[in-house]
Amino acid sequence: MNKPRKRIVIPAVALVAALGAGSLVWATAAGADVRGGERDRVADAALRAVPGTVLDVETDDDGGAYEVEVRKPDGTETEVVLDSDLKVIAEAPGPADRVLTDADRTAAGQAALTAVPGGTVVEVDAGDDGAAYEVEVRAADNTRWDVDLDAAFKVLGKTAD
C-alpha cells in the first residue's frame, strides 16, 4: 500500500521542486535583456577588465555589442562596453561614478517613498541627466517607478518603469 503512494509523491515533489527552481531562475533573469549563460559569459569578461560586482548586462545600441554596469570595490560605478568577441572597447565612468554614503541612500530612499507611498526602495544610485539621485521603487501593486531627486532630496519627477 505504501509503494503506490511513493510512486505518486516522489514525482510530484520533484515536479514542484523543478517548477520552483525554474521560476527562481526566470525571476532573477527577467530584469536584464541579456540572460542565462550569455549573461554570465559577458559579465565574466567585464569583470576581468574591471573587478567588482555586475549590476546590469544589456545589449549595446551605440556601436558595441554589450554594456555592463559594474560597481567597483570602492563603491564607484562604471560602464564597460564589450564587442561581440567580448573584448573591452570602452569604459565610461560618469556622474553615477560618485560614491553614495549610507546616509545619502537612506535620505534618497525616504524622499522617493513620498512620491510612491507604500512602496519599497529597490535601488538608490547617483543620478545623471540633471538628477542628483535616481531611486527605483516597487509600489504595493508591483509597479516599478524610477524617481529622480535633486541634491536636496526634492522629487524632480517619477516615471513608471
C-alpha positions as MATLAB code, in Angstrom:
seq = 'MNKPRKRIVIPAVALVAALGAGSLVWATAAGADVRGGERDRVADAALRAVPGTVLDVETDDDGGAYEVEVRKPDGTETEVVLDSDLKVIAEAPGPADRVLTDADRTAAGQAALTAVPGGTVVEVDAGDDGAAYEVEVRAADNTRWDVDLDAAFKVLGKTAD';
ca = [
       0.000    0.000    0.000;
       2.879    2.416    0.719;
       4.561    1.711   -2.602;
       1.867    3.329   -4.801;
       1.980    6.453   -2.641;
       5.744    6.735   -3.089;
       5.298    6.463   -6.850;
       2.961    9.453   -6.772;
       4.554   11.565   -4.024;
       8.177   11.436   -5.202;
       7.460   12.548   -8.805;
       5.084   15.235   -7.502;
       7.763   16.607   -5.141;
      10.336   16.528   -7.942;
       7.957   18.396  -10.260;
       7.213   21.081   -7.653;
      10.939   21.493   -6.957;
      11.721   21.794  -10.670;
       8.953   24.329  -11.240;
      10.054   26.332   -8.220;
      13.668   26.415   -9.372;
      12.595   27.337  -12.881;
      10.595   30.306  -11.676;
      13.512   31.414   -9.481;
      15.853   31.389  -12.471;
      13.299   33.273  -14.567;
      12.717   35.859  -11.848;
      16.404   36.647  -11.445;
      16.986   36.923  -15.186;
      13.837   38.833  -16.051;
      15.301   42.244  -15.240;
      18.044   42.302  -17.903;
      17.839   41.787  -21.627;
      20.917   39.528  -21.698;
      20.077   36.284  -19.925;
      21.393   32.946  -18.745;
      24.742   31.628  -19.889;
      25.268   34.546  -22.263;
      24.840   36.981  -19.365;
      27.376   35.018  -17.305;
      29.939   35.000  -20.152;
      29.555   38.736  -20.763;
      29.661   39.574  -17.039;
      32.831   37.479  -16.553;
      34.550   39.254  -19.452;
      33.697   42.667  -18.000;
      34.892   41.641  -14.527;
      38.253   40.531  -15.941;
      38.715   44.132  -17.124;
      37.103   45.911  -14.160;
      36.878   43.929  -10.901;
      33.741   44.471   -8.847;
      30.076   43.479   -8.862;
      27.977   43.332  -12.016;
      24.784   45.358  -11.619;
      23.325   45.022  -15.119;
      24.090   43.458  -18.514;
      22.346   44.585  -21.669;
      22.895   44.789  -25.378;
      24.547   47.990  -26.580;
      22.812   50.244  -29.051;
      25.754   52.619  -29.536;
      28.195   50.528  -31.577;
      29.332   47.856  -29.125;
      27.678   44.508  -28.533;
      27.190   44.677  -24.754;
      27.059   47.224  -21.936;
      27.906   46.005  -18.437;
      27.350   48.197  -15.398;
      29.929   47.363  -12.706;
      30.212   48.598   -9.107;
      33.907   48.647   -8.187;
      35.124   47.611   -4.703;
      35.476   51.314   -3.739;
      31.751   51.845   -4.444;
      32.136   53.781   -7.697;
      30.252   52.582  -10.753;
      31.338   52.358  -14.357;
      30.011   51.031  -17.628;
      32.118   48.551  -19.588;
      31.340   48.270  -23.312;
      32.308   44.983  -24.974;
      32.326   43.937  -28.622;
      30.827   40.669  -29.874;
      34.133   38.879  -29.122;
      33.845   40.107  -25.503;
      36.810   42.455  -25.852;
      36.571   45.741  -23.959;
      36.155   48.669  -26.341;
      35.326   51.339  -23.736;
      34.969   52.029  -20.050;
      32.791   55.014  -19.321;
      32.616   56.305  -15.767;
      30.062   59.055  -15.493;
      28.157   61.077  -12.954;
      26.953   57.791  -11.482;
      30.602   57.254  -10.525;
      30.006   59.315   -7.372;
      30.080   57.214   -4.204;
      26.930   57.497   -2.095;
      27.074   57.300    1.680;
      24.607   55.222    3.664;
      23.035   58.498    4.830;
      22.614   59.619    1.188;
      20.984   56.302    0.281;
      18.642   56.429    3.275;
      17.589   60.051    2.695;
      17.082   59.484   -1.040;
      15.047   56.342   -0.377;
      12.804   58.134    2.133;
      12.305   61.049   -0.264;
      11.398   58.696   -3.118;
       8.794   56.999   -0.942;
       6.950   60.330   -0.688;
       6.426   60.021   -4.457;
       5.409   56.347   -4.239;
       3.670   55.933   -0.847;
       3.637   52.382    0.486;
       6.403   51.331   -1.914;
       9.681   49.565   -1.276;
      13.040   51.033   -2.268;
      14.821   48.626   -4.615;
      17.933   50.624   -5.546;
      19.462   54.060   -4.985;
      22.086   55.406   -7.405;
      23.875   58.660   -8.046;
      21.947   60.441  -10.746;
      22.739   61.744  -14.172;
      20.818   63.818  -16.712;
      20.168   66.587  -14.170;
      19.151   64.453  -11.197;
      21.404   64.080   -8.160;
      19.819   60.749   -7.186;
      17.894   58.056   -9.032;
      15.784   55.744   -6.907;
      13.971   52.641   -8.110;
      10.837   51.921   -6.064;
       8.458   48.959   -6.258;
       4.898   50.056   -5.487;
       2.459   47.933   -3.497;
       0.898   46.769   -6.805;
       4.390   45.644   -8.027;
       4.684   48.539  -10.479;
       8.279   49.767  -10.685;
       8.952   53.505  -10.572;
      12.097   55.497  -11.269;
      12.133   58.560   -9.027;
      14.576   61.405   -9.765;
      15.698   63.673   -6.904;
      17.739   66.861   -6.707;
      20.686   67.370   -4.323;
      18.290   68.499   -1.557;
      16.264   65.255   -1.997;
      13.334   67.067   -3.622;
      11.398   64.902   -6.092;
      12.011   66.122   -9.641;
       9.802   63.511  -11.258;
       8.832   59.864  -11.438;
       8.258   57.517  -14.341;
       6.813   54.016  -14.495;
       9.487   51.535  -15.429;
];
